[in-house]
Amino acid sequence: MKQTLLTFIIALLAATGAWAQEFTFDNLKYKVTDATAKTVTLTRYVTKPTGELTIPATVTNESTEYSVTSIGSDAFLNCSSLTAVTIPDGVTSIGSYAFRSCSSLTAVTIPEGVATIGNYAFGYCSSLTAVNIPASAINIGNWVFDACTALTQINVASGNTAYCSENGILFNKDKTTLICYPAGKPQLEYTIPSSVTVIGENAFAYCDALTQVTIPASVTSIGEWAFDGCTALTEMTVLATTPPTVGSMAFNSVSRTIPVYVPATSLATYQAAAVWNGFNLQAISTTGLPAAVMPESIRMQGGMLHNPQGLHLTLYDMQGRQVYSGTAATLSQPAGVYVVRCAGASCKIVF
């Protein structure tokens, strides 16, 4: 009687998936997640895979075929010789750290159907150059592309309801949060869109090509480690009249001697604000071009900006949008207040 009851309990646990069965198929380890639906998660490998890997859509154990529906946490952690991965249709989640430190990984195919990508899933994949996020991915974890120093493009499918991308930069759908500026982008200057109110944790980490960043007036907070490792920054312009709240390590590795240009009326407020008060704060002039900062040849006259030496100028409106970049000898704009940059200096001008 006891043996019959034990056999029944074992069969019931196996049928419901409460007793998870584990097995190996073609060098990869799997765990049954639902015995009735016949689904498994890929949990690990037997020996580290090398080169290109195509994960199978189905696997067989003891004459039963199972569908692979998830890639578990740490599944391919530290597989440094893995160069490319194709994830099959049917997978709906990629676990935290799943491909972390796969330092030779240059390409990964994420299929439509994947809804969740866990924390650090591709962190430290230092050879990864581009990633396409499907429309189905509505839950992307924290620091997913941390230290992906070759990454230049994160492209989100247009039908995605939770996220979007612009010029390869990852935002939430309504572009109020900048989630990830790819660390490998070669761009020297970047103006954050005026829709952004939050710069997320780690958003610009390791972007060591950036030399100038303009943070628009709309930004109210900057997350921890947001600009960590941005060692090439030579200046920042922050247009918010109220200093954005900043994580204590948001500017880790950024030189505190670089000029940070802030509205003149808010200079004292920035000087009293945590983190900001450690920078070389400079007021943005509202009256013209201070000759001590700007090259003397640049001047406002007759409602025109004059640049007789053909120096490179960058012009921004007060929402932080770049409206001109070039070397024109004279420049006009619709009436209003603008920020001009030249030779490492920034200040306001009025057309």
Secondary structure, DSSP 8 states (H G I E B T S, - for coil): -HHHHHHHHHHHHHHHTSS--EEEETTEEEEEEETTTTEEEEEEESS---EEEE--SEEEETTEEEEEEEE-TTTTTT-TTEEEEE--TT--EE-TTTTTT-TT--EEE--TT--EE-TTTTTT-TT--EEEE-TT--EE-TTTTTT-TT--EEEE-TT-SSEEEETTEEEETTSSEEEE--TT---SEEE--TT--EE-TTTTTT-TT--EEEE-TT--EE-TTTTTT-TT--EEEE--SS--EE-TTTTTTS-TTSEEEEEGGGHHHHHTSTTGGGSEEEEE-SSS--TTTS-TT-EEETTEEE-TT---EEEEETTS-EEEEE--SEE--SSSEEEEEETTEEEEEE-
